[in-house]
Every structure is written in C-alpha cells, then in structure tokens.
Amino acid sequence: MAAQVHVKVDHKNSIFSFKTGGIGVWYKNIIHHKHNSFGNWGRHAGDAAMKILLVEDDRLFCDLISKALARKKYEVTCARDGNEALVRLQQDKFDLMITDLFMPNKEGIEIIQEVKAVNKDMKIIAMSSGGQLRHSYFLRMAKAFGADATLQKPFGPEDLIEKIDGLNIAASATGQVG
C-alpha cells in the first residue's frame, strides 16, 4: 500500500499526519508547532551544531523528523537502513544516532550492538511503532543492548528533543565507528 498523506500548512502553523501502508499506524501531529515554539531547548547561540544520524526506512517519517530537528539547528543525516547507517558512521562523526528497530537489511538492534561494540560512548535513541506489547518488548531489548533512550512512535518533536536533551550530549563528540 502507498502511504496516505495529509498535510496542512499555513504561515505560522504546520501539522503533518500520515499513515504508512504496512504498519497501519497513524503518525498524527508528528510535527505540530507554532512559530518559535521550540524555544532554545538544549542549544545555545554559538554552539556547534549537534550531528545526528537518523536511521529510518520510512522516507516521509525521516524527512519530517529531519525538518523538526533542523529547526532546532541540529545537523541531521538520514540513512535508510542499518547497512547504510554503518557506512555513514565510518565516513563521518556523529554526536547521536536515532534508529528505528524494524528495517530491511539490518535491524536496529543489530546496529545498536555493532555500534556499541566499537564505540561504547556513542549515544543512541531507539524508536519503534509496533503494537503495545511488541513495542515495549523490543524497546526494552534495545535498552539491554545499549540504547541510551527509547521512544514509541508516534511521538511529537518535543518528545524527541526532550530525549535528546536528557542525554546531555556535547556536540562534536567522538562518534565515528571503525
């Protein structure tokens, strides 16, 4: 099934909702903000931009989260699966990796294990949209394998930013793998 997309945008308010065909989960109000409502959570004028690797196979979700984080002056790179994430981690330094757990080619838990084996200091947020029971089991597993924080989809940008801020990450940490 193709993704169904509803987008409402005006000058000061953006609301994005979409439904992915395979999972059937509504990401309602994934981005809902009023002009400047993000404030300066965790970022200060003059700070180096935090570099985030977002590992997500759903292109629309990746784009929406990237745009929300860019408003906070985070520098976001998207990888569509675990294999691409590992290549990007070898090519560049990232302060944080945010990964979905269910993706083609290499699952999020595999990525977490591989990254933590090489760089135990790399901060990782795991996210999942599975059913309530399935979701909590796999997110607990992700924590056991090294994720520093977890989020259940759907979530709003303020939830993600709160998780990022809670990790107390200094920009330009040594986040290169390999």
C-alpha positions as CSV (number, residue, x, y, z in Angstrom):
1,M,0.0,0.0,0.0
2,A,1.2,3.5,-0.7
3,A,1.4,6.0,2.2
4,Q,-1.6,8.2,2.7
5,V,-0.5,11.8,3.4
6,H,-2.4,14.8,4.7
7,V,-0.5,18.0,5.1
8,K,-1.9,21.3,6.4
9,V,0.5,24.2,6.3
10,D,-0.1,27.9,6.9
11,H,2.4,30.6,7.6
12,K,2.7,30.1,11.4
13,N,1.4,26.5,12.0
14,S,2.4,23.2,10.5
15,I,0.5,19.9,11.0
16,F,1.6,16.8,9.3
17,S,-0.3,13.5,9.5
18,F,0.4,10.3,7.6
19,K,-0.4,6.6,7.6
20,T,2.1,4.1,6.4
21,G,0.5,1.2,4.5
22,G,2.4,-1.7,6.0
23,I,2.3,-0.8,9.7
24,G,-1.1,1.0,9.7
25,V,0.0,3.3,12.5
26,W,-1.1,7.0,12.3
27,Y,1.6,9.4,12.9
28,K,-0.7,12.2,13.9
29,N,0.7,15.6,14.5
30,I,4.2,14.3,14.3
31,I,5.2,17.9,13.7
32,H,2.9,20.5,15.3
33,H,4.4,23.8,16.2
34,K,3.7,27.4,16.4
35,H,6.3,29.8,15.1
36,N,9.3,29.8,17.5
37,S,7.5,27.4,20.0
38,F,10.6,25.1,20.1
39,G,12.5,27.8,22.1
40,N,16.1,27.0,22.7
41,W,15.9,23.6,24.4
42,G,19.4,22.3,24.8
43,R,21.0,24.5,22.2
44,H,22.6,27.9,22.8
45,A,23.5,30.6,20.4
46,G,27.1,30.0,19.1
47,D,27.0,26.3,19.9
48,A,28.4,23.9,17.3
49,A,25.5,22.1,15.6
50,M,24.9,18.6,17.0
51,K,25.3,16.0,14.3
52,I,22.6,13.3,14.3
53,L,22.4,10.2,12.2
54,L,18.7,9.2,11.8
55,V,18.3,5.6,10.7
56,E,14.7,5.2,9.3
57,D,13.4,3.3,6.3
58,D,10.2,5.3,6.1
59,R,11.3,8.2,3.9
60,L,8.4,10.5,4.9
61,F,9.0,10.0,8.6
62,C,12.7,10.6,8.2
63,D,12.0,13.8,6.3
64,L,9.5,15.1,8.9
65,I,11.8,14.3,11.9
66,S,14.8,15.9,10.0
67,K,12.9,19.1,9.4
68,A,11.8,19.3,13.0
69,L,15.3,18.8,14.3
70,A,16.7,21.2,11.7
71,R,14.5,23.9,13.3
72,K,16.5,23.3,16.5
73,K,19.7,23.7,14.5
74,Y,20.7,20.1,14.6
75,E,22.5,18.7,11.6
76,V,20.7,15.6,10.5
77,T,21.8,12.9,8.1
78,C,19.3,10.1,7.1
79,A,20.2,6.5,6.5
80,R,17.5,4.2,5.0
81,D,18.7,1.0,6.6
82,G,21.3,-0.4,9.0
83,N,23.9,-1.1,6.3
84,E,23.8,2.5,5.1
85,A,24.0,3.7,8.7
86,L,27.2,1.7,9.4
87,V,28.8,3.1,6.2
88,R,27.8,6.7,7.2
89,L,29.2,6.1,10.7
90,Q,32.6,5.1,9.2
91,Q,32.7,8.1,7.0
92,D,31.7,10.8,9.4
93,K,31.5,11.7,13.1
94,F,28.0,11.9,14.8
95,D,27.1,13.0,18.3
96,L,23.9,10.9,18.3
97,M,22.2,8.1,16.4
98,I,18.5,7.7,16.4
99,T,17.4,4.4,14.9
100,D,14.2,2.6,14.1
101,L,14.2,-1.0,15.3
102,F,12.4,-2.7,12.3
103,M,14.1,-2.1,8.9
104,P,15.2,-4.0,5.9
105,N,18.8,-5.4,5.6
106,K,19.8,-4.8,9.2
107,E,17.5,-4.3,12.2
108,G,18.0,-1.5,14.7
109,I,19.1,-3.9,17.5
110,E,21.9,-5.2,15.3
111,I,23.0,-1.7,14.6
112,I,23.0,-0.8,18.3
113,Q,25.1,-3.9,19.1
114,E,27.6,-3.2,16.3
115,V,28.0,0.5,17.1
116,K,28.3,-0.1,20.9
117,A,30.9,-2.8,20.3
118,V,33.2,-0.3,18.6
119,N,32.2,3.0,20.3
120,K,30.5,2.4,23.7
121,D,30.3,6.2,24.2
122,M,28.1,6.7,21.2
123,K,24.6,7.9,22.3
124,I,21.7,6.1,20.8
125,I,17.9,6.6,20.9
126,A,15.9,3.6,19.7
127,M,12.3,4.1,18.3
128,S,9.6,1.7,17.3
129,S,6.0,1.7,16.2
130,G,5.0,-1.9,16.9
131,G,1.9,-2.8,18.8
132,Q,1.9,-2.0,22.5
133,L,3.2,-5.4,23.7
134,R,5.5,-5.9,20.8
135,H,6.8,-2.3,21.1
136,S,7.6,-2.5,24.8
137,Y,9.4,-5.8,24.5
138,F,11.7,-4.7,21.6
139,L,12.4,-1.3,23.1
140,R,13.4,-2.9,26.4
141,M,15.6,-5.2,24.4
142,A,17.2,-2.2,22.6
143,K,18.0,-0.7,26.1
144,A,19.5,-4.0,27.2
145,F,21.8,-4.0,24.1
146,G,22.9,-0.4,24.6
147,A,20.3,2.2,23.6
148,D,20.5,5.1,25.9
149,A,16.9,6.1,25.5
150,T,13.8,4.8,23.7
151,L,10.7,6.4,22.1
152,Q,7.4,4.8,21.0
153,K,6.0,6.1,17.7
154,P,4.1,8.2,17.2
155,F,5.8,11.0,19.0
156,G,6.0,14.7,18.7
157,P,9.1,16.7,18.1
158,E,9.1,18.0,21.7
159,D,9.3,14.4,22.9
160,L,12.3,13.7,20.8
161,I,14.0,16.9,21.7
162,E,13.4,16.2,25.4
163,K,15.0,12.7,25.0
164,I,18.0,14.3,23.2
165,D,18.4,17.0,25.9
166,G,18.2,14.3,28.6
167,L,21.3,12.6,27.2
168,N,23.4,15.7,27.8
169,I,25.4,15.3,24.6
170,A,28.2,17.7,23.8
171,A,28.4,18.5,20.1
172,S,31.4,17.2,18.2
173,A,31.8,14.1,20.4
174,T,33.9,11.2,19.0
175,G,31.0,9.5,17.2
176,Q,32.9,7.8,14.4
177,V,32.8,4.0,14.1
178,G,35.6,1.9,12.6
